[in-house]
Amino acid sequence: MKLKVQMIGVDLDGTLLTTDKKLLPYTASVLKAAAGQGKIVLPVTGRPLCGVPEELLALHGIRYVISANGGRIVDRKEEKILHEDLLPAETARRILNIMGEYDAMREVYYDGIGYAPRKCLERIHTYLSYPPMAEYVVSTRIPVDDVMVKFEQEKRGVDKLQGLFAKAGERDEALERIRQIPGTAVTSVLEKNIEVNAGGVNKGKAVRLLARMLEIPLAEVLVFGDAANDIQMVREAGIGVAVANAVHEVKEAADYVTGSNDEEGAAKFIEKYVL
């Protein structure tokens, strides 16, 4: 039985990309085929826009991107920002100051671009033990001498903040403190990270908003996810699918469970039930 689908939103890390952060040829061909049938196919990611793989953006039909956990929606064809929901500068400063009390690499995202301290990037393996993730961060961030200087120069809200901590215990302590700050949406999807958006921002809200802009019924929106920041998207979309390696909460929220990211489960589901 084929599902009636007009829009397909896919998380990247742990879902569409393999554990080694690769977009495999079969997955690329399935996404291209879906777009060729007129489906709206888009990444829905916690990454900044600059962190979305070029080979994915280069696929014909990949026009829209939801990045920064839903903090930014862009139309690449029109080079237009469709929506941004920024963390206010005063709130961001407070959070950055808390992170600064620990051995943490603080990142700020502006206009789809991630900025991180040069000295921290030079010792990235202190903060990220998995080499492919470390390589991804180093290759996509713009290094700055001092992230707080960059922040004060910008004098505006941020797409998202991220802190990568050297010690899990310090991350846990900072996470508890940051969660007490009003007007924030806080999550942690890596071993020792904290991600902070403006209050109310999440992937589910962004998917609903884009579907409404494109006049697509939510019932005809298919999404795939694996991690905590995917729960609302998987729960709220018309058709929510968890990959086999997803956390328990995502599987509980999902309508279906498919193969793992390394098994190209998302692509296999699309080929079987959509194409």
Backbone as JSON, one array per atom type, in Angstrom:
{
  "sequence": "MKLKVQMIGVDLDGTLLTTDKKLLPYTASVLKAAAGQGKIVLPVTGRPLCGVPEELLALHGIRYVISANGGRIVDRKEEKILHEDLLPAETARRILNIMGEYDAMREVYYDGIGYAPRKCLERIHTYLSYPPMAEYVVSTRIPVDDVMVKFEQEKRGVDKLQGLFAKAGERDEALERIRQIPGTAVTSVLEKNIEVNAGGVNKGKAVRLLARMLEIPLAEVLVFGDAANDIQMVREAGIGVAVANAVHEVKEAADYVTGSNDEEGAAKFIEKYVL",
  "N": [[0.84, -1.2, 0.0], [0.59, 2.15, -0.93], [1.51, 5.26, 0.54], [-0.11, 8.4, 0.86], [1.64, 11.12, 0.09], [2.99, 14.34, 0.17], [5.06, 15.88, 1.13], [8.34, 15.37, 2.34], [10.25, 15.2, 5.12], [13.47, 14.98, 6.44], [15.58, 14.11, 9.04], [19.14, 14.52, 9.58], [21.78, 13.64, 10.92], [22.31, 10.48, 12.21], [20.03, 9.57, 11.03], [19.36, 10.11, 8.1], [21.99, 10.24, 7.17], [24.83, 8.05, 7.28], [26.48, 6.39, 10.07], [29.08, 7.17, 9.76], [28.74, 9.65, 8.71], [27.99, 9.85, 6.02], [26.33, 10.33, 2.88], [24.77, 7.96, 1.19], [24.88, 6.41, -2.12], [22.49, 5.01, -2.94], [20.51, 6.05, -1.2], [20.62, 8.75, -1.99], [19.69, 8.48, -4.62], [17.06, 7.64, -4.24], [15.9, 9.83, -2.91], [16.16, 11.72, -4.93], [14.49, 10.58, -6.83], [12.02, 10.76, -5.52], [11.73, 13.55, -5.36], [11.59, 13.99, -8.07], [9.08, 13.05, -8.62], [7.56, 15.11, -7.8], [7.38, 15.47, -5.08], [7.95, 17.36, -2.12], [11.03, 17.45, -0.86], [13.12, 17.61, 1.91], [15.89, 18.52, 4.08], [15.71, 18.33, 7.63], [17.09, 19.58, 10.24], [19.35, 19.81, 13.08], [21.66, 21.02, 12.51], [23.52, 23.95, 11.39], [22.76, 25.81, 8.38], [25.08, 25.88, 6.85], [26.21, 23.49, 7.5], [24.89, 21.46, 6.21], [25.27, 18.73, 4.06], [26.94, 19.26, 0.97], [26.53, 17.56, -1.2], [23.99, 16.66, -0.77], [22.43, 19.0, -0.9], [22.88, 19.51, -3.54], [21.31, 17.77, -4.94], [18.8, 17.41, -7.36], [15.84, 19.16, -6.88], [15.95, 19.57, -4.14], [14.98, 22.02, -2.43], [14.08, 23.44, -0.13], [15.15, 24.04, 3.25], [15.13, 23.16, 6.61], [16.74, 24.29, 9.35], [18.94, 24.44, 12.27], [17.44, 23.2, 14.33], [14.86, 23.96, 13.71], [14.9, 26.65, 13.94], [15.35, 28.16, 11.71], [14.1, 28.57, 8.43], [14.64, 28.11, 5.07], [14.38, 29.08, 1.63], [16.05, 27.9, -0.88], [16.07, 28.15, -3.64], [14.86, 30.61, -4.22], [16.53, 32.08, -2.71], [15.82, 32.99, -0.14], [14.74, 33.84, 3.14], [12.37, 32.12, 4.8], [11.4, 31.89, 7.33], [12.45, 32.79, 10.58], [13.38, 32.17, 13.9], [14.63, 33.53, 16.48], [16.99, 33.23, 19.18], [16.94, 35.53, 21.74], [19.39, 38.18, 22.15], [20.13, 38.95, 24.8], [19.34, 36.77, 26.36], [20.88, 34.8, 25.12], [23.46, 35.71, 25.77], [23.52, 35.3, 28.52], [23.41, 32.5, 28.63], [25.72, 31.77, 27.21], [27.62, 32.79, 28.96], [27.28, 31.1, 31.17], [28.05, 28.62, 30.02], [30.68, 29.31, 29.58], [31.9, 29.05, 32.02], [32.86, 26.55, 32.2], [34.95, 23.89, 30.82], [34.35, 24.13, 27.77], [33.42, 24.14, 24.35], [32.11, 26.82, 22.87], [29.56, 27.62, 20.6], [28.14, 29.81, 18.17], [25.36, 30.46, 16.09], [24.68, 32.26, 13.25], [22.57, 33.47, 10.74], [22.52, 31.01, 9.42], [25.13, 30.13, 9.58], [27.82, 28.69, 11.35], [29.87, 29.64, 14.09], [32.91, 29.22, 15.83], [35.35, 28.96, 18.5], [38.74, 29.29, 17.55], [40.9, 28.06, 18.93], [39.61, 26.02, 20.3], [38.61, 24.47, 18.21], [40.98, 23.52, 17.26], [41.61, 21.62, 19.1], [39.61, 19.71, 18.93], [38.99, 17.06, 19.5], [38.95, 16.89, 22.2], [36.4, 17.54, 22.87], [34.7, 16.13, 21.22], [34.5, 12.8, 20.79], [34.11, 11.09, 18.7], [35.47, 10.53, 15.61], [34.31, 11.09, 12.88], [32.22, 12.93, 13.49], [33.68, 14.96, 14.73], [35.29, 15.75, 12.58], [33.32, 16.71, 10.84], [32.39, 19.01, 12.28], [34.72, 20.63, 12.45], [35.19, 21.1, 9.75], [33.06, 22.66, 8.93], [32.62, 24.92, 10.48], [33.2, 28.41, 11.03], [36.21, 29.66, 12.12], [36.89, 31.69, 14.96], [38.7, 34.11, 16.92], [37.74, 34.74, 19.46], [34.75, 33.78, 20.71], [32.93, 35.25, 22.17], [33.59, 37.87, 21.62], [32.88, 37.95, 18.93], [30.13, 37.53, 19.27], [29.36, 39.87, 20.71], [29.97, 41.79, 18.83], [28.08, 41.29, 16.85], [25.61, 41.88, 18.06], [22.88, 40.96, 18.17], [20.09, 38.61, 17.94], [20.5, 34.99, 17.96], [20.55, 32.13, 15.74], [20.87, 29.64, 16.95], [22.46, 28.27, 19.86], [25.31, 26.31, 20.72], [26.95, 24.16, 23.0], [29.83, 22.3, 23.46], [31.1, 19.97, 25.58], [33.94, 19.15, 27.59], [33.78, 17.39, 29.72], [31.42, 15.07, 30.87], [30.05, 15.34, 33.31], [30.24, 18.08, 33.86], [28.82, 19.05, 31.7], [26.28, 18.08, 32.38], [25.75, 19.53, 34.72], [25.77, 22.19, 33.75], [23.67, 21.96, 31.95], [21.42, 21.61, 33.6], [21.36, 24.11, 34.87], [20.95, 25.84, 32.67], [18.49, 25.03, 31.73], [16.8, 26.21, 33.51], [16.43, 28.76, 32.67], [14.17, 31.13, 31.54], [12.21, 31.18, 28.49], [13.57, 29.55, 26.68], [14.47, 26.77, 24.59], [15.75, 23.75, 25.2], [18.03, 21.17, 24.46], [19.77, 18.0, 24.23], [21.69, 16.05, 22.24], [23.99, 14.78, 21.61], [26.92, 13.11, 22.95], [28.1, 14.83, 24.89], [26.88, 17.42, 24.71], [25.1, 20.59, 24.54], [22.26, 22.11, 23.24], [20.68, 25.11, 22.39], [17.77, 26.83, 21.71], [15.43, 29.49, 20.89], [12.59, 29.81, 23.04], [9.96, 27.49, 22.49], [10.76, 26.8, 19.95], [11.08, 24.17, 17.69], [11.59, 21.22, 15.68], [9.19, 20.09, 14.85], [7.31, 22.18, 14.95], [8.39, 23.85, 12.96], [8.17, 22.23, 10.67], [5.39, 22.01, 10.48], [4.78, 24.69, 9.97], [6.07, 25.2, 7.49], [4.69, 23.38, 5.89], [2.15, 24.52, 5.97], [2.68, 26.97, 4.7], [3.18, 26.04, 2.14], [0.79, 25.02, 1.5], [0.18, 22.34, 2.05], [-1.45, 19.54, 3.29], [-1.13, 18.51, 6.68], [-1.46, 15.85, 7.16], [-0.36, 14.67, 4.95], [2.32, 14.79, 5.19], [5.44, 13.38, 5.58], [7.87, 12.3, 7.85], [11.19, 11.63, 9.13], [13.17, 10.47, 11.86], [15.55, 10.3, 14.66], [16.52, 11.14, 17.16], [16.36, 13.01, 20.33], [15.67, 15.63, 19.65], [13.99, 15.22, 17.56], [11.57, 14.27, 18.35], [9.09, 15.73, 18.65], [8.58, 16.45, 15.99], [8.29, 13.92, 14.75], [6.12, 12.98, 16.15], [4.09, 14.85, 15.53], [3.8, 15.17, 12.75], [1.95, 14.05, 9.86], [2.69, 11.46, 9.1], [4.89, 9.76, 10.9], [8.15, 8.51, 11.17], [10.45, 6.39, 12.72], [13.91, 5.59, 12.71], [15.68, 2.45, 13.06], [17.74, 2.7, 14.9], [16.95, 4.72, 16.54], [16.25, 6.66, 19.52], [14.36, 5.48, 22.36], [12.12, 7.14, 22.92], [11.55, 8.42, 20.51], [10.8, 6.27, 18.91], [8.51, 5.52, 20.27], [6.87, 7.69, 19.69], [6.47, 7.43, 17.01], [4.77, 6.43, 13.96], [5.64, 4.39, 12.38], [8.44, 2.12, 12.26], [11.54, 1.93, 10.74], [14.41, 0.56, 8.95], [17.82, 0.95, 10.19], [19.96, 3.92, 10.21], [22.42, 3.21, 9.04], [21.6, 1.13, 7.51], [20.22, 2.36, 5.56], [17.55, 2.94, 6.06], [15.56, 4.98, 5.92], [15.48, 5.66, 3.19], [14.74, 3.19, 2.09], [12.19, 2.89, 3.15], [10.86, 5.04, 1.91], [11.07, 4.27, -0.78], [9.55, 1.92, -0.76], [6.99, 2.65, 0.25], [6.23, 5.1, -0.83], [7.21, 5.78, -3.45]],
  "CA": [[0.0, 0.0, 0.0], [1.34, 3.39, -0.99], [1.03, 6.35, 1.37], [-0.3, 9.68, 0.16], [2.67, 11.99, 0.66], [3.4, 15.48, -0.63], [6.29, 16.47, 1.66], [9.18, 14.43, 3.09], [11.28, 15.87, 5.91], [14.39, 13.96, 6.95], [16.73, 14.46, 9.89], [20.4, 14.09, 8.96], [22.66, 12.81, 11.75], [21.64, 9.34, 12.83], [18.82, 9.2, 10.28], [19.63, 10.02, 6.67], [23.42, 9.98, 6.99], [25.35, 6.89, 8.0], [27.23, 6.71, 11.27], [30.29, 7.86, 9.31], [28.32, 10.94, 8.16], [27.97, 9.76, 4.56], [25.09, 10.18, 2.12], [25.09, 6.86, 0.28], [24.28, 6.59, -3.46], [21.11, 4.53, -3.02], [19.67, 7.04, -0.54], [20.56, 9.93, -2.86], [18.86, 8.18, -5.79], [15.65, 7.58, -3.81], [15.46, 11.21, -2.68], [16.04, 12.35, -6.25], [13.28, 10.04, -7.47], [10.86, 11.35, -4.85], [11.61, 14.93, -5.83], [11.18, 13.92, -9.46], [7.64, 12.83, -8.64], [6.9, 16.31, -7.32], [7.36, 15.55, -3.62], [8.85, 18.32, -1.49], [11.99, 16.7, -0.05], [13.98, 18.59, 2.57], [16.55, 18.22, 5.35], [15.2, 18.97, 8.84], [18.29, 19.26, 10.99], [19.87, 20.72, 14.09], [22.85, 21.68, 11.96], [23.31, 25.2, 10.65], [22.67, 25.59, 6.94], [26.42, 25.63, 6.33], [26.59, 22.14, 7.83], [24.16, 20.48, 5.4], [26.2, 18.25, 3.02], [26.77, 19.84, -0.36], [26.01, 16.57, -2.13], [22.55, 16.6, -0.56], [21.87, 20.23, -1.45], [23.03, 19.51, -4.99], [20.31, 16.91, -5.57], [17.71, 18.16, -8.0], [14.57, 19.17, -6.14], [16.13, 19.94, -2.74], [14.8, 23.48, -2.46], [13.86, 24.0, 1.2], [15.92, 23.48, 4.36], [14.85, 23.57, 7.99], [17.99, 24.1, 10.08], [19.01, 24.92, 13.66], [16.32, 22.61, 15.09], [13.62, 24.67, 13.41], [15.08, 28.09, 14.12], [15.48, 28.84, 10.42], [13.58, 27.89, 7.25], [15.09, 28.87, 3.9], [14.06, 28.66, 0.27], [17.33, 28.07, -1.57], [15.84, 28.56, -5.03], [14.59, 32.04, -4.21], [17.5, 32.69, -1.8], [14.92, 33.74, 0.72], [14.45, 33.31, 4.47], [10.92, 32.02, 4.97], [11.07, 32.04, 8.75], [13.52, 32.64, 11.56], [12.91, 32.32, 15.27], [15.95, 33.71, 17.06], [17.2, 33.34, 20.62], [17.32, 36.93, 21.97], [20.79, 38.39, 22.51], [20.33, 38.98, 26.25], [19.25, 35.38, 26.82], [22.05, 34.1, 24.6], [24.62, 36.12, 26.56], [23.44, 34.61, 29.82], [23.74, 31.09, 28.42], [27.14, 31.7, 26.85], [28.4, 33.02, 30.17], [27.25, 29.86, 31.95], [28.93, 27.66, 29.35], [32.06, 29.77, 29.71], [32.44, 28.66, 33.32], [33.33, 25.16, 32.09], [35.77, 23.6, 29.64], [33.35, 23.88, 26.73], [33.54, 24.89, 23.1], [30.85, 27.54, 22.65], [29.29, 27.95, 19.21], [26.99, 30.66, 17.88], [24.89, 30.34, 14.7], [24.04, 33.45, 12.68], [22.26, 33.42, 9.31], [22.84, 29.7, 8.88], [26.57, 29.89, 9.65], [28.3, 28.42, 12.7], [31.16, 30.23, 14.47], [33.46, 28.54, 17.0], [36.7, 29.43, 18.82], [39.82, 28.63, 16.82], [41.68, 27.2, 19.82], [38.81, 24.83, 20.6], [38.59, 23.65, 17.0], [42.3, 22.87, 17.14], [41.62, 20.45, 19.99], [38.21, 19.29, 18.86], [38.79, 15.73, 20.07], [38.65, 17.05, 23.63], [34.95, 17.74, 23.01], [33.98, 15.14, 20.41], [35.35, 11.62, 20.74], [33.87, 10.32, 17.48], [36.17, 11.26, 14.55], [33.51, 11.7, 11.81], [31.52, 14.12, 13.98], [34.69, 15.99, 14.93], [35.67, 16.23, 11.25], [32.21, 17.52, 10.34], [32.37, 20.31, 12.96], [35.9, 21.41, 12.06], [35.12, 21.46, 8.33], [31.91, 23.5, 8.61], [32.56, 26.12, 11.32], [34.15, 29.5, 10.79], [36.94, 29.89, 13.37], [37.08, 33.07, 15.45], [39.62, 34.13, 18.06], [36.97, 34.78, 20.7], [33.35, 33.71, 20.32], [32.19, 36.32, 22.85], [33.84, 39.09, 20.85], [32.0, 37.83, 17.76], [28.77, 37.72, 19.74], [29.13, 41.28, 21.05], [30.02, 42.55, 17.58], [26.84, 41.09, 16.11], [24.55, 42.65, 18.75], [21.56, 40.5, 17.71], [19.74, 37.25, 18.31], [21.19, 33.9, 17.28], [19.74, 30.99, 15.3], [21.01, 28.59, 17.96], [23.74, 28.13, 20.55], [25.7, 24.95, 21.1], [28.13, 23.97, 23.82], [30.41, 20.95, 23.46], [31.79, 19.95, 26.85], [35.01, 18.17, 27.75], [33.41, 16.43, 30.75], [29.97, 14.83, 30.93], [29.52, 15.88, 34.55], [30.1, 19.53, 33.7], [27.68, 19.24, 30.79], [25.04, 17.84, 33.13], [25.54, 20.66, 35.63], [25.4, 23.35, 32.94], [22.36, 21.69, 31.37], [20.43, 21.87, 34.63], [21.3, 25.56, 35.06], [20.41, 26.49, 31.48], [17.07, 24.68, 31.63], [16.04, 27.08, 34.4], [16.33, 30.09, 32.08], [12.91, 31.26, 30.79], [12.26, 31.56, 27.07], [14.54, 28.74, 25.96], [14.21, 25.37, 24.26], [17.07, 23.16, 25.44], [18.1, 19.74, 24.2], [21.11, 17.41, 24.17], [21.57, 14.87, 21.39], [25.3, 14.15, 21.51], [27.43, 12.57, 24.21], [28.39, 15.88, 25.88], [26.55, 18.72, 24.14], [23.86, 21.29, 24.88], [21.78, 22.96, 22.17], [19.68, 26.03, 22.93], [17.01, 27.67, 20.79], [14.4, 30.31, 21.52], [11.49, 29.03, 23.58], [8.93, 27.1, 21.54], [11.32, 26.35, 18.68], [11.38, 22.75, 17.52], [11.45, 20.78, 14.3], [7.78, 19.86, 14.54], [6.68, 23.48, 14.67], [8.88, 24.34, 11.68], [7.57, 21.41, 9.62], [3.99, 22.43, 10.35], [4.76, 26.02, 9.38], [6.4, 25.1, 6.07], [3.56, 22.71, 5.21], [1.07, 25.51, 5.84], [3.1, 27.92, 3.66], [3.1, 25.38, 0.84], [-0.58, 24.53, 1.38], [0.21, 20.88, 2.07], [-2.08, 19.03, 4.51], [-0.19, 17.86, 7.58], [-1.65, 14.4, 7.01], [0.42, 14.2, 3.82], [3.72, 15.08, 5.49], [6.17, 12.22, 6.08], [9.15, 12.7, 8.44], [12.04, 10.59, 9.69], [14.06, 10.98, 12.89], [16.18, 9.32, 15.55], [17.02, 11.67, 18.44], [15.43, 13.76, 21.17], [15.17, 16.83, 18.97], [13.07, 14.8, 16.5], [10.37, 13.67, 18.93], [7.87, 16.48, 18.31], [8.36, 16.34, 14.55], [7.79, 12.58, 14.46], [4.79, 12.85, 16.76], [3.1, 15.79, 15.01], [3.6, 15.03, 11.31], [0.93, 13.08, 9.51], [3.32, 10.14, 9.11], [6.18, 9.85, 11.58], [8.91, 7.26, 11.08], [11.72, 6.3, 13.46], [14.86, 4.59, 12.24], [15.85, 1.4, 14.06], [18.7, 3.14, 15.9], [16.38, 5.87, 17.25], [16.03, 6.51, 20.95], [13.06, 4.89, 22.67], [11.05, 8.14, 22.88], [11.19, 8.65, 19.11], [10.05, 5.09, 18.47], [7.19, 5.59, 20.89], [6.1, 8.74, 19.02], [6.38, 7.15, 15.57], [3.75, 5.55, 13.38], [6.34, 3.25, 11.81], [9.88, 2.02, 12.5], [12.2, 1.37, 9.57], [15.78, 0.14, 9.2], [18.71, 1.95, 10.79], [20.61, 4.85, 9.28], [23.45, 2.5, 8.28], [20.88, 0.25, 6.58], [19.49, 3.25, 4.65], [16.16, 2.66, 6.35], [14.65, 6.03, 5.44], [15.34, 5.52, 1.74], [13.99, 1.96, 1.81], [10.79, 3.16, 3.46], [10.32, 5.9, 0.86], [10.92, 3.5, -2.0], [8.49, 0.93, -0.61], [5.67, 3.16, 0.58], [5.92, 6.38, -1.46], [7.5, 5.82, -4.89]],
  "C": [[0.88, 1.25, 0.0], [0.68, 4.45, -0.11], [0.88, 7.61, 0.53], [0.6, 10.71, 0.81], [2.99, 13.12, -0.32], [4.72, 16.08, -0.16], [7.02, 15.44, 2.51], [10.28, 15.22, 3.79], [12.16, 14.84, 6.59], [15.48, 14.58, 7.81], [18.0, 13.92, 9.24], [21.18, 13.13, 9.85], [21.88, 11.71, 12.45], [20.41, 8.86, 12.08], [19.11, 9.02, 8.8], [21.09, 9.64, 6.4], [23.83, 8.75, 7.78], [26.08, 7.35, 9.26], [28.53, 7.44, 10.94], [29.99, 9.18, 8.59], [28.33, 10.98, 6.63], [26.54, 9.71, 4.03], [25.37, 9.14, 1.05], [24.32, 7.0, -1.04], [22.83, 6.13, -3.56], [20.15, 5.54, -2.38], [19.51, 8.28, -1.41], [19.62, 9.68, -4.04], [17.38, 8.14, -5.43], [15.11, 8.99, -3.56], [15.25, 11.94, -4.0], [14.78, 11.87, -6.96], [12.02, 10.61, -6.84], [10.63, 12.79, -5.3], [11.14, 14.97, -7.28], [9.71, 13.65, -9.64], [6.86, 14.03, -8.1], [6.77, 16.41, -5.81], [8.32, 16.65, -3.16], [9.75, 17.54, -0.54], [12.96, 17.69, 0.59], [14.66, 18.03, 3.8], [15.86, 18.99, 6.47], [16.22, 18.63, 9.93], [18.59, 20.26, 12.11], [21.08, 21.47, 13.61], [22.52, 23.08, 11.45], [23.26, 24.88, 9.16], [24.03, 25.24, 6.35], [26.89, 24.2, 6.6], [25.84, 21.07, 7.06], [25.07, 20.03, 4.25], [25.89, 18.82, 1.64], [26.17, 18.84, -1.34], [24.5, 16.38, -1.96], [21.88, 17.83, -1.16], [21.92, 20.25, -2.97], [22.02, 18.62, -5.69], [19.19, 17.74, -6.16], [16.44, 18.04, -7.17], [14.72, 19.5, -4.67], [16.13, 21.47, -2.67], [14.76, 24.1, -1.06], [14.76, 23.3, 2.22], [15.39, 24.05, 5.66], [16.11, 23.26, 8.78], [17.87, 24.62, 11.51], [17.81, 24.47, 14.49], [14.99, 23.3, 14.86], [13.72, 26.16, 13.56], [15.14, 28.87, 12.82], [14.91, 27.96, 9.31], [13.98, 28.74, 6.04], [14.59, 28.22, 2.61], [15.32, 28.94, -0.55], [17.15, 28.54, -3.01], [15.65, 30.07, -5.12], [15.6, 32.82, -3.36], [16.79, 33.58, -0.78], [14.76, 33.04, 2.07], [12.94, 33.3, 4.63], [10.51, 32.24, 6.41], [12.34, 31.95, 9.56], [12.95, 32.96, 12.94], [14.16, 32.34, 16.14], [15.92, 33.74, 18.59], [17.68, 34.76, 20.91], [18.74, 37.07, 22.51], [21.01, 38.35, 24.02], [20.28, 37.57, 26.84], [20.47, 34.59, 26.37], [23.3, 34.44, 25.4], [24.65, 35.39, 27.89], [23.86, 33.15, 29.68], [25.21, 30.92, 28.08], [28.03, 31.9, 28.07], [28.41, 31.78, 31.07], [28.17, 28.82, 31.32], [30.4, 28.01, 29.53], [32.69, 29.45, 31.05], [33.05, 27.26, 33.31], [34.3, 25.04, 30.91], [34.82, 23.17, 28.54], [33.67, 24.71, 25.5], [32.17, 25.51, 22.81], [30.72, 27.93, 21.18], [28.09, 28.87, 19.11], [26.67, 30.52, 16.39], [24.19, 31.64, 14.32], [23.79, 33.21, 11.19], [22.68, 32.1, 8.67], [24.31, 29.34, 8.9], [26.98, 29.7, 11.09], [29.68, 29.0, 12.94], [31.63, 29.57, 15.76], [34.89, 29.04, 17.25], [37.78, 28.6, 18.13], [40.58, 27.64, 17.71], [40.92, 25.92, 20.18], [38.74, 23.9, 19.4], [39.9, 22.91, 16.82], [42.44, 21.67, 18.07], [40.22, 19.85, 20.09], [37.98, 17.93, 19.51], [38.66, 15.75, 21.59], [37.14, 17.05, 23.85], [34.12, 16.72, 22.25], [34.89, 13.93, 20.23], [35.21, 10.84, 19.44], [34.45, 11.08, 16.28], [35.29, 11.83, 13.44], [32.73, 12.93, 12.26], [32.5, 15.26, 14.19], [35.1, 16.6, 13.58], [34.58, 17.12, 10.66], [32.24, 18.92, 10.97], [33.53, 21.18, 12.48], [35.76, 21.92, 10.62], [34.0, 22.44, 8.0], [31.82, 24.78, 9.44], [33.57, 27.16, 10.86], [34.86, 29.78, 12.1], [37.06, 31.37, 13.69], [38.01, 33.01, 16.66], [38.87, 34.05, 19.38], [35.49, 34.82, 20.34], [32.52, 34.81, 20.99], [32.41, 37.66, 22.16], [32.95, 39.09, 19.61], [30.56, 38.11, 18.16], [28.47, 39.19, 20.02], [29.2, 42.17, 19.81], [28.7, 42.45, 16.82], [25.67, 41.86, 16.72], [23.14, 42.26, 18.29], [21.33, 39.06, 18.15], [20.44, 36.22, 17.45], [20.19, 32.84, 16.82], [19.69, 29.93, 16.39], [22.36, 28.72, 18.62], [24.03, 26.64, 20.74], [26.93, 25.01, 21.99], [28.56, 22.53, 23.75], [31.36, 20.87, 24.65], [32.85, 18.85, 26.9], [34.61, 17.06, 28.72], [31.89, 16.31, 30.83], [29.35, 15.42, 32.19], [29.32, 17.39, 34.48], [28.96, 19.85, 32.75], [26.37, 19.1, 31.56], [24.73, 19.0, 34.06], [25.09, 21.9, 34.87], [24.01, 23.18, 32.35], [21.24, 22.0, 32.36], [20.27, 23.37, 34.86], [20.61, 26.26, 33.89], [18.92, 26.2, 31.33], [16.2, 25.55, 32.54], [15.8, 28.47, 33.81], [15.05, 30.18, 31.25], [13.16, 31.59, 29.31], [13.27, 30.79, 26.26], [13.97, 27.36, 25.66], [15.57, 24.68, 24.28], [17.02, 21.66, 25.16], [19.56, 19.31, 24.2], [21.0, 16.12, 23.39], [22.91, 14.17, 21.16], [25.76, 13.72, 22.9], [27.58, 13.66, 25.28], [28.05, 17.26, 25.32], [25.28, 19.3, 24.76], [23.51, 22.17, 23.69], [20.64, 23.83, 22.71], [19.09, 26.87, 21.8], [16.09, 28.59, 21.6], [13.27, 29.4, 22.0], [10.44, 28.73, 22.52], [9.45, 26.62, 20.21], [11.54, 24.85, 18.71], [11.11, 22.36, 16.06], [9.99, 20.57, 13.91], [7.06, 21.14, 14.18], [7.1, 24.0, 13.3], [8.29, 23.55, 10.51], [6.12, 21.81, 9.39], [3.9, 23.77, 9.63], [5.05, 25.96, 7.88], [5.26, 24.42, 5.31], [2.41, 23.69, 4.98], [1.43, 26.52, 4.75], [2.92, 27.34, 2.26], [1.73, 24.79, 0.57], [-0.63, 23.01, 1.23], [-0.45, 20.4, 3.36], [-1.06, 18.29, 5.38], [-0.28, 16.35, 7.47], [-0.81, 13.81, 5.89], [1.9, 14.57, 3.94], [4.34, 13.86, 6.16], [7.51, 12.7, 6.62], [9.86, 11.49, 9.03], [12.97, 11.2, 10.75], [14.61, 9.89, 13.78], [16.42, 9.83, 16.96], [15.98, 12.53, 19.14], [14.86, 14.98, 20.47], [14.25, 16.51, 17.79], [11.71, 14.36, 17.04], [9.1, 14.41, 18.5], [7.55, 16.41, 16.83], [7.75, 14.99, 14.2], [6.37, 12.4, 15.0], [3.73, 13.65, 15.99], [2.85, 15.68, 13.51], [2.54, 13.98, 11.04], [1.45, 11.66, 9.57], [4.71, 10.29, 9.71], [6.88, 8.51, 11.59], [10.2, 7.38, 11.88], [12.62, 5.29, 12.77], [15.15, 3.63, 13.39], [16.8, 1.8, 15.18], [18.2, 4.33, 16.71], [16.28, 5.58, 18.74], [14.58, 6.05, 21.18], [11.91, 5.89, 22.5], [10.61, 8.45, 21.45], [10.39, 7.47, 18.57], [8.63, 5.09, 19.04], [6.29, 6.6, 20.18], [5.77, 8.39, 17.57], [5.19, 6.28, 15.2], [4.38, 4.28, 12.83], [7.8, 3.28, 12.3], [10.48, 1.33, 11.28], [13.61, 0.94, 9.94], [16.63, 1.28, 9.73], [19.28, 2.88, 9.74], [21.67, 4.13, 8.44], [22.85, 1.49, 7.31], [20.08, 1.03, 5.55], [17.98, 3.05, 4.8], [15.18, 3.69, 5.83], [14.41, 5.87, 3.94], [14.52, 4.28, 1.38], [12.5, 2.15, 2.1], [10.16, 4.0, 2.36], [10.1, 5.1, -0.43], [9.73, 2.54, -1.92], [7.11, 1.54, -0.51], [5.28, 4.46, -0.13], [6.1, 6.33, -2.97], [6.64, 4.83, -5.68]]
}
